[in-house]
Amino acid sequence: MTVRAFAPAKINLTLHVTGQRDDGYHLLDSLVVFADIGDYLEFIPGPALSITVTGEHAEGVPADTRNLVWQAAQAASWTGEVRLDKVLPHGAGIGGGSSDAATTLRVLSELGAEIPYELPASLGADVPVCMAAKAARMQGIGEQITPVRLPPLPAVLVNPGVPVPTGAVFAALASRENPAMVTDLPKFETVEECAFLLGTQRNDLEKPAVGIAPEIALVLDELSATTGALLARMSGSGSTCFALYPTKKAAHFAAHEIGAAHPGWWCRAVELS
């Protein structure tokens, strides 16, 4: 029996780095949402584990033990073929690999595999929040997940095609002791309310990432200049940036603007939730 599943892109609306533990793990405080665009996976049970990677962004994605999907399936003692359709750019700060791994664990659990409690976090800091794939506040080293209520957020995602290694971004971070997010998040009723509060928060990795990949600054400038943009910010530690808009129509119009001006960029109008 073949099972098909969707692994949505993860977007960090905020990402505050609040400290670092003795073991090297960074402490985070982040508001995370998920897009209606993502990778697709198919699981076909069989005698041996294998991965086939296809799709627009398949190039450079390992189809062996280096892939988090492989590691997740192996840890769950599942065998068979996984067909991964790579829609999302990798090294892009939108959790493609983590979402793929989380989706793998979720599907295999539904198929009867036993998933140890500590397994998601052992695969990466973003995997636990990707397990539910719903808006949440992520704290600690990624293991503290608090669901939040947000209105649907029309947005545009843009990646200039420059992978940014997470390790290099954290290494370039000037301070690891930064203020956390606001203590209590209000119950947002509109996109505008959400964007206003987000504008008072941060992504502490944006500045060091721009130092590594100056193209990010250009993307942010271009998004900020689009008609109706309420907020523009980088997501996660990678080169993908997002902007929020009051309506889906405004987001699609902005995506058209960006796409026409920069046909080599990956640009998509999405809804975040």
Protein Blocks (a to p, Z undefined) as FASTA:
>chain_A
ZZdddddddddfbacdfbdcfkopacddddddddfbdcdddddddfbdcdddedjklgop
acbfklmklmmmmmnopacddddddfbcghkonommmmmmmmmmmmmmmnopacdfklmm
mnojklmmmmnopacddehjopaccdddddddddddddehiacdfklmmmmpmbfcdcdd
dfbacddfbfklmmmmmmmmccfklmmmmmmmmmlmmmmmmmmmpghiabdcdehjbfbd
cdddfbfklmmmmmmmmmmmmmmbccdddddZZ
